[in-house]
Structures are given as C-alpha cells and as structure tokens.
Amino acid sequence: MLVPTLLGLSIITFSLIHLVPGDPASVMLGERATPEAVAALRADLGLDRPIHEQYGRFLSGLLSGDLGRSLKTRE
C-alpha cells in the first residue's frame, strides 16, 4: 500500500502546483521581465513541455531528492 499511496500523493502535489494561479517564470523574474526572458526561463524550467513530460521530470526529481528551484533564492 505504500507505493500506491506515495504515487497518489505525488500526483496530488504535482496537480496542486499546476493549479496555483500565475506563471512561475513570471514570478521568478519579476514584473519588469521581458516576454523573451519569461519564455527562456519557461524553457529552462521545462514548463513549455507537455504535462506528462513535466510529471516524469517531477517524479524523477523526487526520487533523486531534487525538489526543484526555489522561487526566492533561485537555487
């Protein structure tokens, strides 16, 4: 039961991240960001990829302990 529970939690977490209003790239760059800079950061973060590819990267990152970049410190 542990594996299905963890898989379900990962799906819920991933879904909640995508349901939050706003664009993470725009938030990271600030209000004065150019559309080109936002597009470049979206590509760098993988936000321009299909949702199933994003989930695959999210899941592989979780398994390796990589939880992504911080919006505040960008690390």
Legacy VTK file of the C-alpha trace (Angstrom):
# vtk DataFile Version 3.0
C-alpha trace
ASCII
DATASET POLYDATA
POINTS 75 float
0.000 0.000 0.000
2.987 2.326 0.403
3.787 2.604 -3.316
0.228 3.464 -4.467
-0.113 5.947 -1.599
3.143 7.713 -2.477
2.234 7.733 -6.171
-1.167 9.229 -5.334
0.451 11.892 -3.155
2.892 12.779 -5.927
0.010 13.175 -8.398
-1.896 15.390 -5.948
1.197 17.510 -5.244
2.008 17.899 -8.935
-1.597 18.818 -9.697
-1.706 21.431 -6.934
1.480 23.026 -8.247
-0.137 23.417 -11.670
-3.455 24.646 -10.309
-1.926 27.608 -8.469
-2.665 30.774 -10.451
0.202 32.645 -12.066
3.261 31.731 -14.053
6.288 30.593 -12.002
8.672 32.076 -14.594
6.999 35.493 -14.347
7.124 35.350 -10.551
10.821 34.451 -10.546
11.774 37.227 -12.964
9.546 39.952 -11.544
7.134 42.431 -13.057
9.603 44.069 -15.421
10.633 40.882 -17.196
10.524 40.866 -20.964
8.402 38.236 -22.738
11.607 36.788 -24.221
13.164 36.352 -20.765
9.996 34.690 -19.464
9.918 32.337 -22.458
13.598 31.449 -21.962
13.076 30.694 -18.266
9.953 28.636 -19.024
12.049 26.573 -21.452
14.850 26.236 -18.885
12.392 25.060 -16.213
10.679 22.696 -18.638
7.322 24.457 -18.337
6.952 24.527 -22.110
6.900 20.724 -22.308
3.774 18.539 -22.302
2.257 17.817 -18.888
3.222 14.119 -18.922
6.889 15.014 -19.531
6.756 17.573 -16.727
5.326 14.934 -14.379
8.047 12.467 -15.394
10.749 15.034 -14.598
8.978 15.887 -11.331
8.823 12.220 -10.328
12.456 11.525 -11.233
13.490 14.626 -9.296
11.542 13.448 -6.254
13.219 10.051 -6.411
16.666 11.647 -6.534
15.891 14.219 -3.817
15.733 17.209 -6.183
12.649 19.244 -5.293
13.210 21.943 -7.916
14.239 25.590 -7.786
13.242 27.986 -5.060
11.215 30.992 -6.192
13.060 33.184 -3.679
16.685 32.062 -3.921
16.520 30.531 -7.423
18.662 27.618 -6.241
LINES 1 76
75 0 1 2 3 4 5 6 7 8 9 10 11 12 13 14 15 16 17 18 19 20 21 22 23 24 25 26 27 28 29 30 31 32 33 34 35 36 37 38 39 40 41 42 43 44 45 46 47 48 49 50 51 52 53 54 55 56 57 58 59 60 61 62 63 64 65 66 67 68 69 70 71 72 73 74
